[in-house]
Amino acid sequence: MYISIADQTVVFLRSILFGAAVGAYYDLLRALRREKRLRLLPVALLDGIFWLTAIVAFALFVLLAADGDGRSYVLIGLAGGAALYFLTLSPAVLSLFRLALSALLAAAGWALRIVSIPITLLRRLCRSKAAKKIIHGIRMKNFKKRLPFLRD
């Protein structure tokens, strides 16, 4: 099958963009890893997720953009796009991702605190002396008189 030079150029430029997108995806996971200061197992899981999705995305890219032909210029474009991204845009994008992630985690922390307020108040209420007096004042004998299915 013949592919024109113009089509090859378009596929090459798309592979450069795809390489930059894979680099940005890696920076997103790297920002998560740095923000949460993850240990060995979560880092390994994130790396596995990255490689699994990158391989599937690359296979789909080759099938859809390059018509299923594994050409060398697709790999060169992918590597070149990733290298170009890491040499130029990566520091700015990484700091932007870290800023957005820290803001998102702070908002999630505030939301969790707001949701936990009723639970904390209920817990304090149950620990009060008046609540204990009410709970201990209820006798099972009174329930057995009123509810016949509790009788022996």
Backbone as a printed PyTorch tensor [residue, N CA C, xyz], in Angstrom:
tensor([[[  0.8380,  -1.1690,   0.0000],
         [  0.0000,   0.0000,   0.0000],
         [  0.8840,   1.2330,   0.0000]],

        [[  0.5500,   2.1620,  -0.8280],
         [  1.3500,   3.3700,  -0.9870],
         [  0.7910,   4.4890,  -0.1040]],

        [[  1.6740,   5.1410,   0.6490],
         [  1.3030,   6.2910,   1.4670],
         [  2.0850,   7.4800,   0.9300]],

        [[  1.3900,   8.5530,   0.6460],
         [  2.0570,   9.7230,   0.0850],
         [  2.9290,  10.4030,   1.1320]],

        [[  3.8400,  11.2250,   0.6770],
         [  4.7380,  11.9540,   1.5650],
         [  3.9380,  12.9000,   2.4690]],

        [[  2.8950,  13.4980,   1.9370],
         [  2.0670,  14.4010,   2.7400],
         [  1.3820,  13.6430,   3.8750]],

        [[  0.8710,  12.4520,   3.5920],
         [  0.2410,  11.6410,   4.6310],
         [  1.2580,  11.1970,   5.6740]],

        [[  2.4580,  10.8360,   5.2270],
         [  3.5070,  10.4540,   6.1550],
         [  3.8960,  11.6190,   7.0560]],

        [[  3.9320,  12.8210,   6.4940],
         [  4.2660,  14.0040,   7.2810],
         [  3.1960,  14.2810,   8.3280]],

        [[  1.9460,  14.1330,   7.9530],
         [  0.8470,  14.3370,   8.8980],
         [  0.9190,  13.3180,  10.0290]],

        [[  1.1760,  12.0650,   9.6900],
         [  1.2910,  11.0230,  10.7150],
         [  2.4930,  11.3060,  11.6100]],

        [[  3.6000,  11.7610,  11.0260],
         [  4.7900,  12.0930,  11.8200],
         [  4.4880,  13.2420,  12.7860]],

        [[  3.8200,  14.2770,  12.3320],
         [  3.4810,  15.4020,  13.2010],
         [  2.4950,  14.9940,  14.2890]],

        [[  1.5600,  14.1230,  13.9410],
         [  0.6370,  13.6010,  14.9520],
         [  1.3760,  12.7580,  15.9880]],

        [[  2.3640,  12.0050,  15.5410],
         [  3.1230,  11.1960,  16.5000],
         [  3.9570,  12.0860,  17.4210]],

        [[  4.4190,  13.2320,  16.9280],
         [  5.1200,  14.1800,  17.8020],
         [  4.1600,  14.7060,  18.8700]],

        [[  2.9460,  15.0620,  18.4600],
         [  1.9460,  15.5190,  19.4280],
         [  1.5590,  14.4160,  20.4050]],

        [[  1.4760,  13.1980,  19.8990],
         [  1.1630,  12.0640,  20.7700],
         [  2.2740,  11.8440,  21.7930]],

        [[  3.5210,  11.9780,  21.3710],
         [  4.6440,  11.8540,  22.3030],
         [  4.6090,  12.9240,  23.3790]],

        [[  4.2490,  14.1550,  22.9970],
         [  4.1280,  15.2290,  23.9840],
         [  2.9670,  14.9520,  24.9390]],

        [[  1.8810,  14.3980,  24.4340],
         [  0.7350,  14.0700,  25.2900],
         [  1.0910,  12.9610,  26.2810]],

        [[  1.8570,  11.9770,  25.8410],
         [  2.3020,  10.9140,  26.7510],
         [  3.2110,  11.5070,  27.8270]],

        [[  4.0590,  12.4550,  27.4440],
         [  4.9080,  13.1340,  28.4270],
         [  4.0860,  13.9210,  29.4360]],

        [[  3.0390,  14.5930,  28.9900],
         [  2.1770,  15.3350,  29.9120],
         [  1.4390,  14.3870,  30.8530]],

        [[  1.0280,  13.2400,  30.3340],
         [  0.3720,  12.2320,  31.1710],
         [  1.3440,  11.7110,  32.2270]],

        [[  2.5840,  11.5100,  31.8470],
         [  3.5960,  11.0740,  32.8080],
         [  3.8100,  12.1500,  33.8700]],

        [[  3.8290,  13.4210,  33.4560],
         [  3.9940,  14.5050,  34.4250],
         [  2.8230,  14.5790,  35.3920]],

        [[  1.6270,  14.2670,  34.9330],
         [  0.4720,  14.2480,  35.8220],
         [  0.6560,  13.1970,  36.9140]],

        [[  1.0850,  12.0130,  36.5230],
         [  1.3220,  10.9700,  37.5220],
         [  2.5240,  11.3030,  38.4010]],

        [[  3.5280,  11.9710,  37.8350],
         [  4.6890,  12.3750,  38.6130],
         [  4.3140,  13.4440,  39.6330]],

        [[  3.4290,  14.3540,  39.2780],
         [  2.9610,  15.3720,  40.2270],
         [  2.1930,  14.7220,  41.3710]],

        [[  1.3740,  13.7250,  41.0550],
         [  0.6560,  12.9900,  42.0970],
         [  1.6290,  12.2760,  43.0150]],

        [[  2.6280,  11.6740,  42.4470],
         [  3.6280,  10.9560,  43.2250],
         [  4.3940,  11.9120,  44.1400]],

        [[  4.7440,  13.0900,  43.6550],
         [  5.4880,  14.0550,  44.4650],
         [  4.6070,  14.7200,  45.5150]],

        [[  3.3650,  14.9830,  45.1770],
         [  2.4770,  15.6800,  46.1070],
         [  2.1370,  14.7970,  47.3020]],

        [[  1.8730,  13.5430,  47.0610],
         [  1.4730,  12.6350,  48.1360],
         [  2.6460,  11.9080,  48.7830]],

        [[  3.8500,  12.0580,  48.2280],
         [  5.0600,  11.3920,  48.7470],
         [  4.8040,   9.8920,  48.9550]],

        [[  4.4870,   9.2430,  47.8680],
         [  4.0960,   7.8350,  47.9030],
         [  5.2960,   6.9230,  48.1370]],

        [[  5.0170,   5.7660,  48.6610],
         [  6.0430,   4.7590,  48.9260],
         [  6.1740,   3.8080,  47.7340]],

        [[  6.8290,   2.6980,  47.9450],
         [  7.2270,   1.8010,  46.8680],
         [  6.0420,   1.1650,  46.1300]],

        [[  5.0880,   0.5990,  46.8330],
         [  3.9830,  -0.0990,  46.1740],
         [  3.0740,   0.8390,  45.3710]],

        [[  2.6300,   1.9730,  45.9260],
         [  1.8080,   2.8680,  45.1000],
         [  2.5550,   3.4270,  43.8930]],

        [[  3.8540,   3.6600,  44.0310],
         [  4.6450,   4.1400,  42.8920],
         [  4.7030,   3.0600,  41.8150]],

        [[  4.8800,   1.8220,  42.2230],
         [  4.9000,   0.7250,  41.2610],
         [  3.5430,   0.5840,  40.5720]],

        [[  2.4610,   0.7580,  41.3290],
         [  1.1300,   0.6940,  40.7250],
         [  0.9130,   1.8340,  39.7280]],

        [[  1.3580,   3.0410,  40.0880],
         [  1.2290,   4.1680,  39.1590],
         [  2.0550,   3.9440,  37.8970]],

        [[  3.2560,   3.4050,  38.0640],
         [  4.0750,   3.1040,  36.8960],
         [  3.4310,   2.0470,  36.0120]],

        [[  2.8540,   1.0400,  36.6370],
         [  2.1550,   0.0110,  35.8640],
         [  0.9580,   0.5700,  35.1180]],

        [[  0.2020,   1.4470,  35.7880],
         [ -0.9330,   2.0960,  35.1300],
         [ -0.4540,   2.9430,  33.9600]],

        [[  0.6400,   3.6840,  34.1680],
         [  1.1710,   4.5210,  33.0890],
         [  1.5540,   3.6790,  31.8820]],

        [[  2.3310,   2.6190,  32.1070],
         [  2.8040,   1.8290,  30.9780],
         [  1.6730,   1.0800,  30.2920]],

        [[  0.7300,   0.6000,  31.0590],
         [ -0.4030,  -0.0970,  30.4570],
         [ -1.2110,   0.8440,  29.5620]],

        [[ -1.5270,   2.0180,  30.0730],
         [ -2.2980,   2.9600,  29.2680],
         [ -1.4830,   3.5110,  28.1090]],

        [[ -0.1810,   3.7060,  28.3020],
         [  0.6520,   4.2170,  27.2100],
         [  0.7580,   3.1930,  26.0760]],

        [[  0.8960,   1.9270,  26.4200],
         [  0.9970,   0.8880,  25.3910],
         [ -0.3170,   0.7500,  24.6290]],

        [[ -1.4290,   0.7540,  25.3580],
         [ -2.7320,   0.6550,  24.6920],
         [ -2.9790,   1.8810,  23.8130]],

        [[ -2.6380,   3.0610,  24.3280],
         [ -2.8150,   4.2840,  23.5340],
         [ -1.9190,   4.2760,  22.3000]],

        [[ -0.6920,   3.7810,  22.4360],
         [  0.2010,   3.7090,  21.2820],
         [ -0.3300,   2.7290,  20.2390]],

        [[ -0.8300,   1.5850,  20.6900],
         [ -1.3920,   0.6150,  19.7430],
         [ -2.5990,   1.2040,  19.0050]],

        [[ -3.4560,   1.9080,  19.7530],
         [ -4.5970,   2.5520,  19.1020],
         [ -4.1510,   3.6640,  18.1520]],

        [[ -3.1070,   4.3870,  18.5320],
         [ -2.5890,   5.4380,  17.6640],
         [ -2.0680,   4.8530,  16.3590]],

        [[ -1.3130,   3.7750,  16.4660],
         [ -0.7800,   3.1420,  15.2570],
         [ -1.9190,   2.6020,  14.3860]],

        [[ -2.9350,   2.0180,  15.0160],
         [ -4.0530,   1.4900,  14.2450],
         [ -4.8760,   2.5880,  13.5770]],

        [[ -5.1310,   3.6660,  14.2970],
         [ -6.0270,   4.6920,  13.7740],
         [ -5.3160,   5.7470,  12.9320]],

        [[ -4.1980,   6.2650,  13.4170],
         [ -3.5380,   7.3730,  12.7130],
         [ -2.6090,   6.8810,  11.6150]],

        [[ -1.9280,   5.7620,  11.8570],
         [ -0.9590,   5.2690,  10.8780],
         [ -1.4970,   4.1060,  10.0540]],

        [[ -2.7860,   3.8880,  10.0780],
         [ -3.4350,   2.8210,   9.3100],
         [ -2.8810,   1.4350,   9.6130]],

        [[ -2.4510,   1.2350,  10.8610],
         [ -1.9810,  -0.0730,  11.2850],
         [ -0.5770,  -0.4160,  10.8420]],

        [[  0.1050,   0.5010,  10.1740],
         [  1.4800,   0.2320,   9.7330],
         [  2.4590,   0.7540,  10.7750]],

        [[  3.2610,  -0.1510,  11.3080],
         [  4.2840,   0.2480,  12.2690],
         [  5.5070,   0.7850,  11.5520]],

        [[  5.5170,   2.0300,  11.2810],
         [  6.6140,   2.6620,  10.5510],
         [  7.6130,   3.2420,  11.5380]],

        [[  8.8480,   3.3210,  11.1220],
         [  9.8970,   3.8190,  12.0180],
         [  9.7170,   5.2930,  12.3240]],

        [[  9.1860,   6.0730,  11.3990],
         [  9.0310,   7.4990,  11.6630],
         [  7.9690,   7.7730,  12.7290]],

        [[  7.0700,   6.8130,  12.9550],
         [  6.0960,   6.9700,  14.0390],
         [  6.8110,   6.8720,  15.3820]],

        [[  7.7050,   5.9010,  15.5230],
         [  8.4830,   5.7780,  16.7610],
         [  9.4190,   6.9630,  16.9620]],

        [[ 10.0380,   7.4170,  15.8680],
         [ 10.9270,   8.5770,  15.9640],
         [ 10.1340,   9.8150,  16.3630]],

        [[  8.9610,  10.0010,  15.7970],
         [  8.1150,  11.1300,  16.1600],
         [  7.6480,  11.0610,  17.6000]],

        [[  7.3070,   9.8680,  18.0460],
         [  6.8900,   9.6840,  19.4360],
         [  8.0190,  10.0390,  20.3880]],

        [[  9.2000,   9.5090,  20.1380],
         [ 10.3540,   9.8020,  21.0000],
         [ 10.7360,  11.2790,  20.9050]],

        [[ 10.6910,  11.8370,  19.7120],
         [ 11.0220,  13.2420,  19.5460],
         [ 10.0300,  14.1640,  20.2360]],

        [[  8.7560,  13.8380,  20.1600],
         [  7.7330,  14.6400,  20.8340],
         [  7.8730,  14.5930,  22.3420]],

        [[  8.1580,  13.3960,  22.8710],
         [  8.3620,  13.2750,  24.3150],
         [  9.6110,  14.0350,  24.7510]],

        [[ 10.6940,  13.8990,  23.9910],
         [ 11.9230,  14.6150,  24.3320],
         [ 11.7230,  16.1280,  24.2480]],

        [[ 11.0570,  16.5710,  23.2140],
         [ 10.7750,  18.0000,  23.0570],
         [  9.9150,  18.5180,  24.2070]],

        [[  8.9380,  17.7440,  24.6140],
         [  8.0880,  18.1440,  25.7380],
         [  8.8900,  18.2350,  27.0250]],

        [[  9.6920,  17.1860,  27.3100],
         [ 10.4380,  17.1740,  28.5630],
         [ 11.5100,  18.2580,  28.6090]],

        [[ 12.0420,  18.6450,  27.4640],
         [ 13.0690,  19.6900,  27.4510],
         [ 12.4890,  21.1030,  27.4950]],

        [[ 11.2310,  21.2790,  27.0870],
         [ 10.6840,  22.6350,  27.0130],
         [  9.5380,  22.8770,  27.9990]],

        [[  8.4870,  22.1330,  27.9070],
         [  7.2690,  22.4290,  28.6510],
         [  7.1260,  21.7250,  29.9900]],

        [[  7.8830,  20.6820,  30.2130],
         [  7.6850,  19.8540,  31.3770],
         [  7.7890,  20.5990,  32.7120]],

        [[  8.7970,  21.4430,  32.9430],
         [  8.8510,  22.1170,  34.2510],
         [  7.6200,  22.9900,  34.5310]],

        [[  7.1670,  23.7310,  33.5320],
         [  5.9940,  24.5960,  33.7340],
         [  4.7270,  23.7690,  33.9390]],

        [[  4.5440,  22.7440,  33.1340],
         [  3.3420,  21.9140,  33.2480],
         [  3.3490,  21.1340,  34.5610]],

        [[  4.5210,  20.6460,  34.9800],
         [  4.6300,  19.9100,  36.2370],
         [  4.2690,  20.8060,  37.4130]],

        [[  4.7590,  22.0410,  37.4230],
         [  4.4060,  22.9440,  38.5180],
         [  2.9260,  23.3070,  38.4760]],

        [[  2.3640,  23.4300,  37.2900],
         [  0.9320,  23.7000,  37.1570],
         [  0.1040,  22.5190,  37.6660]],

        [[  0.5040,  21.3090,  37.3070],
         [ -0.1850,  20.1160,  37.8000],
         [ -0.0870,  20.0220,  39.3190]],

        [[  1.0920,  20.2980,  39.8770],
         [  1.2660,  20.2180,  41.3310],
         [  0.4080,  21.2580,  42.0300]],

        [[  0.3240,  22.4670,  41.4650],
         [ -0.5090,  23.5150,  42.0480],
         [ -1.9770,  23.1190,  42.0060]],

        [[ -2.4290,  22.6170,  40.8650],
         [ -3.8290,  22.1970,  40.7340],
         [ -4.1370,  21.0200,  41.6480]],

        [[ -3.1960,  20.0880,  41.7570],
         [ -3.4120,  18.9210,  42.6090],
         [ -3.4540,  19.3080,  44.0820]],

        [[ -2.5780,  20.2140,  44.5060],
         [ -2.6070,  20.6400,  45.9070],
         [ -3.8900,  21.4060,  46.2080]],

        [[ -4.3670,  22.2190,  45.2620],
         [ -5.6330,  22.9220,  45.4650],
         [ -6.7950,  21.9330,  45.5280]],

        [[ -6.7720,  20.9260,  44.6790],
         [ -7.8240,  19.9100,  44.6820],
         [ -7.8180,  19.1140,  45.9870]],

        [[ -6.6320,  18.7490,  46.4600],
         [ -6.5440,  18.0060,  47.7250],
         [ -6.9650,  18.8750,  48.9020]],

        [[ -6.6310,  20.1670,  48.8760],
         [ -7.0670,  21.0650,  49.9440],
         [ -8.5870,  21.2030,  49.9430]],

        [[ -9.1810,  21.3290,  48.7670],
         [-10.6490,  21.4220,  48.6740],
         [-11.3000,  20.1310,  49.1550]],

        [[-10.7090,  19.0010,  48.8220],
         [-11.2500,  17.7170,  49.2900],
         [-11.1310,  17.5980,  50.8070]],

        [[-10.0310,  18.1020,  51.3630],
         [ -9.8690,  18.0950,  52.8170],
         [-10.9050,  18.9560,  53.5120]],

        [[-11.1690,  20.1400,  52.9660],
         [-12.1990,  21.0070,  53.5420],
         [-13.5750,  20.3570,  53.4250]],

        [[-13.8630,  19.7530,  52.3060],
         [-15.1550,  19.0880,  52.1280],
         [-15.3120,  17.9360,  53.1180]],

        [[-14.2370,  17.2020,  53.3380],
         [-14.2840,  16.1050,  54.3000],
         [-14.5070,  16.6230,  55.7160]],

        [[-13.8700,  17.7410,  56.0430],
         [-14.0890,  18.3430,  57.3670],
         [-15.5330,  18.8050,  57.5360]],

        [[-16.0960,  19.4090,  56.5080],
         [-17.4760,  19.8920,  56.5930],
         [-18.4460,  18.7200,  56.7430]],

        [[-18.1960,  17.6400,  56.0090],
         [-19.0640,  16.4680,  56.0930],
         [-18.9320,  15.7860,  57.4600]],

        [[-17.7620,  15.8500,  58.0640],
         [-17.5470,  15.1540,  59.3370],
         [-18.0570,  15.9430,  60.5410]],

        [[-18.4790,  17.1950,  60.3720],
         [-18.9780,  17.9900,  61.4990],
         [-20.2020,  17.3470,  62.1490]],

        [[-21.2380,  16.9410,  61.4000],
         [-22.3890,  16.3040,  62.0750],
         [-22.0130,  15.0040,  62.7920]],

        [[-21.0960,  14.2630,  62.2340],
         [-20.6720,  13.0110,  62.8690],
         [-19.9680,  13.3060,  64.1850]],

        [[-19.1120,  14.3110,  64.1910],
         [-18.4060,  14.6920,  65.4090],
         [-19.3730,  15.1920,  66.4690]],

        [[-20.3410,  16.0090,  66.0670],
         [-21.3300,  16.5120,  67.0280],
         [-22.1740,  15.3840,  67.6070]],

        [[-22.5610,  14.4300,  66.7730],
         [-23.3440,  13.2930,  67.2540],
         [-22.5190,  12.4370,  68.2140]],

        [[-21.2630,  12.2510,  67.9160],
         [-20.3950,  11.4860,  68.7970],
         [-20.2550,  12.1720,  70.1590]],

        [[-20.0800,  13.5010,  70.1510],
         [-19.9660,  14.2480,  71.4100],
         [-21.2750,  14.1930,  72.1940]],

        [[-22.3870,  14.2600,  71.4660],
         [-23.6800,  14.1970,  72.1220],
         [-23.8820,  12.8460,  72.7980]],

        [[-23.4820,  11.7790,  72.1460],
         [-23.6380,  10.4420,  72.7200],
         [-22.7230,  10.2160,  73.9170]],

        [[-21.6230,  10.9430,  73.9960],
         [-20.6890,  10.8040,  75.1270],
         [-21.0890,  11.6580,  76.3250]],

        [[-22.0690,  12.5270,  76.1730],
         [-22.4460,  13.4200,  77.2740],
         [-23.1280,  12.6240,  78.3850]],

        [[-23.1260,  13.2150,  79.5910],
         [-23.7190,  12.5480,  80.7530],
         [-25.2260,  12.3910,  80.5900]],

        [[-25.8700,  13.3860,  79.9980],
         [-27.3300,  13.3090,  79.8260],
         [-27.7030,  12.1600,  78.8910]],

        [[-26.9560,  11.9760,  77.8270],
         [-27.2380,  10.8850,  76.8940],
         [-27.0050,   9.5400,  77.5580]],

        [[-25.9400,   9.4270,  78.3510],
         [-25.6860,   8.1580,  79.0500],
         [-26.7870,   7.8570,  80.0550]],

        [[-27.3040,   8.9130,  80.7130],
         [-28.3700,   8.7300,  81.6760],
         [-29.6410,   8.2330,  80.9840]],

        [[-29.9140,   8.7900,  79.8140],
         [-31.1050,   8.3750,  79.0630],
         [-30.9490,   6.9410,  78.5810]],

        [[-29.7740,   6.6220,  78.0480],
         [-29.5430,   5.2750,  77.5200],
         [-29.6070,   4.2360,  78.6260]],

        [[-28.9920,   4.5220,  79.7960],
         [-28.9980,   3.5530,  80.8810],
         [-30.3380,   3.5120,  81.6120]],

        [[-31.1560,   4.5490,  81.4470],
         [-32.4720,   4.5770,  82.0860],
         [-33.4780,   3.6950,  81.3750]],

        [[-33.1990,   3.3370,  80.1430],
         [-34.1090,   2.4790,  79.3920],
         [-33.8840,   1.0390,  79.8470]],

        [[-34.9350,   0.4240,  80.2960],
         [-34.8130,  -0.9440,  80.7890],
         [-35.4560,  -1.8980,  79.7880]],

        [[-34.8790,  -3.0380,  79.6970],
         [-35.3870,  -4.0440,  78.7770],
         [-36.7550,  -4.5660,  79.2250]],

        [[-37.0010,  -4.4970,  80.5270],
         [-38.2700,  -4.9750,  81.0490],
         [-39.4290,  -4.1500,  80.4730]],

        [[-39.2290,  -2.8520,  80.3080],
         [-40.2770,  -1.9990,  79.7460],
         [-40.5500,  -2.3640,  78.2900]],

        [[-39.5090,  -2.6890,  77.5590],
         [-39.6910,  -3.0970,  76.1650],
         [-40.4340,  -4.4160,  76.0680]],

        [[-40.1260,  -5.3280,  76.9640],
         [-40.7720,  -6.6360,  76.9110],
         [-42.2610,  -6.5390,  77.2130]],

        [[-42.6400,  -5.5800,  78.0730],
         [-44.0630,  -5.4020,  78.3620],
         [-44.8100,  -4.8730,  77.1430]],

        [[-44.1940,  -3.9590,  76.4320],
         [-44.8740,  -3.2920,  75.3190],
         [-44.7620,  -4.0860,  74.0080]],

        [[-43.7010,  -4.8540,  73.8470],
         [-43.4950,  -5.5830,  72.6010],
         [-43.5810,  -7.0790,  72.8750]],

        [[-44.6630,  -7.7220,  72.4700],
         [-44.8750,  -9.1260,  72.8440],
         [-43.8760, -10.0930,  72.2100]],

        [[-43.2780,  -9.7400,  71.0840],
         [-42.3590, -10.6850,  70.4570],
         [-41.0330, -10.7840,  71.1820]],

        [[-40.7930,  -9.8880,  72.1810],
         [-39.5660,  -9.9800,  72.9730],
         [-39.7520, -10.8350,  74.2150]],

        [[-40.9730, -11.2610,  74.4720],
         [-41.2170, -12.0870,  75.6520],
         [-40.6800, -13.4920,  75.4190]],

        [[-40.2570, -14.1050,  76.5090],
         [-39.7140, -15.4710,  76.4310],
         [-40.7760, -16.5120,  76.3830]]])
